[in-house]
Amino acid sequence: MKALFKKLISDERGLETVEYAIIVGLIVAATITSIAAIGVWVSQQFTGLETDLGA
């Protein structure tokens, strides 16, 4: 049992996949946050333009 546990700890075959999944997850989260921030900015610009035009 002890040898099996040591073997599982030293096995790194799936480690790269986990690392890539974490990186992709961070990129997706940053992209969603950026798009949401740009959407809020655009909405504010249109609201300001509407106010300036007296609508």
Contact map, one row per residue, 1 for C-alpha under 8 A:
1111100000000000000000000000000000000000000000000000000
1111110000000000000000000000000000000000000000000000000
1111111000000000000000000000000000000000000000000000000
1111111100000000000000000000000000000000000000000000000
1111111110000000000000000000000000000000000000000000000
0111111111000000000000000000000000000000000000000000000
0011111111100000000000000000000000000000000000000000000
0001111111100000000000000000000000000000000000000000000
0000111111110000000000000000000000000000000000000000000
0000011111110000000000000000000000000000000000000000000
0000001111111000000000000000000000000000000000000000000
0000000011111111000000000000000000000000000000000000000
0000000000111111000000000000000000000000000000000000000
0000000000011111110000000000000000000000000000000000000
0000000000011111111000000000000000000000000000000000000
0000000000011111111100000000000000000000000000000000000
0000000000000111111110000000000000000000000000000000000
0000000000000111111111000000000000000000000000000000000
0000000000000011111111100000000000000000000000000000000
0000000000000001111111110000000000000000000000000000000
0000000000000000111111111000000000000000000000000000000
0000000000000000011111111100000000000000000000000000000
0000000000000000001111111110000000000000000000000000000
0000000000000000000111111111000000000000000000000000000
0000000000000000000011111111100000000000000000000000000
0000000000000000000001111111110000000000000000000000000
0000000000000000000000111111111000000000000000000000000
0000000000000000000000011111111100000000000000000000000
0000000000000000000000001111111110000000000000000000000
0000000000000000000000000111111111000000000000000000000
0000000000000000000000000011111111100000000000000000000
0000000000000000000000000001111111110000000000000000000
0000000000000000000000000000111111111000000000000000000
0000000000000000000000000000011111111100000000000000000
0000000000000000000000000000001111111110000000000000000
0000000000000000000000000000000111111111000000000000000
0000000000000000000000000000000011111111100000000000000
0000000000000000000000000000000001111111110000000000000
0000000000000000000000000000000000111111111000000000000
0000000000000000000000000000000000011111111100000000000
0000000000000000000000000000000000001111111110000000000
0000000000000000000000000000000000000111111111000000000
0000000000000000000000000000000000000011111111100000000
0000000000000000000000000000000000000001111111110000000
0000000000000000000000000000000000000000111111111000000
0000000000000000000000000000000000000000011111111100000
0000000000000000000000000000000000000000001111111110000
0000000000000000000000000000000000000000000111111111000
0000000000000000000000000000000000000000000011111111100
0000000000000000000000000000000000000000000001111111111
0000000000000000000000000000000000000000000000111111111
0000000000000000000000000000000000000000000000011111111
0000000000000000000000000000000000000000000000001111111
0000000000000000000000000000000000000000000000000111111
0000000000000000000000000000000000000000000000000111111
